[in-house]
């Protein structure tokens, strides 16, 4: 199961993630957050990351749910043209030129 999160750097440094993951800094983010993509090994791992301090879980990667204006604004600082109507899959595709690991399968 793949999940995407906005995670403060301080929290990212303390997470014990089970599964394959990769993160990238959101340059210019005033809260020093990173975009984290995780291929969880189990549901407990996903729940632990989602409950960590300051973590924002983005909509399910496979859903057609838009990320919304707040997330789009945050991610657009990364030189990706992210808009509020983009899904998480759209966001990952747009971020791949700057973040090659932004893909659904590692």
Secondary structure as the mmCIF struct_conf table of DSSP 4:
data_model
#
loop_
_struct_conf.conf_type_id
_struct_conf.id
_struct_conf.beg_label_comp_id
_struct_conf.beg_label_asym_id
_struct_conf.beg_label_seq_id
_struct_conf.end_label_comp_id
_struct_conf.end_label_asym_id
_struct_conf.end_label_seq_id
STRN STRN1 UNK A 2 UNK A 8
HELX_RH_AL_P HELX_RH_AL_P1 UNK A 9 UNK A 12
TURN_TY1_P TURN_TY1_P1 UNK A 13 UNK A 14
STRN STRN2 UNK A 19 UNK A 25
TURN_TY1_P TURN_TY1_P2 UNK A 27 UNK A 28
TURN_TY1_P TURN_TY1_P3 UNK A 30 UNK A 31
STRN STRN3 UNK A 33 UNK A 40
BEND BEND1 UNK A 41 UNK A 42
HELX_RH_AL_P HELX_RH_AL_P2 UNK A 43 UNK A 51
BEND BEND2 UNK A 52 UNK A 52
TURN_TY1_P TURN_TY1_P4 UNK A 53 UNK A 54
STRN STRN4 UNK A 56 UNK A 57
HELX_LH_PP_P HELX_LH_PP_P1 UNK A 58 UNK A 58
BEND BEND3 UNK A 59 UNK A 59
HELX_LH_PP_P HELX_LH_PP_P2 UNK A 60 UNK A 60
TURN_TY1_P TURN_TY1_P5 UNK A 61 UNK A 62
BEND BEND4 UNK A 63 UNK A 63
HELX_RH_AL_P HELX_RH_AL_P3 UNK A 69 UNK A 75
HELX_RH_3T_P HELX_RH_3T_P1 UNK A 76 UNK A 78
TURN_TY1_P TURN_TY1_P6 UNK A 79 UNK A 79
TURN_TY1_P TURN_TY1_P7 UNK A 84 UNK A 85
HELX_RH_AL_P HELX_RH_AL_P4 UNK A 88 UNK A 95
TURN_TY1_P TURN_TY1_P8 UNK A 96 UNK A 98
TURN_TY1_P TURN_TY1_P9 UNK A 100 UNK A 101
BEND BEND5 UNK A 103 UNK A 104
#
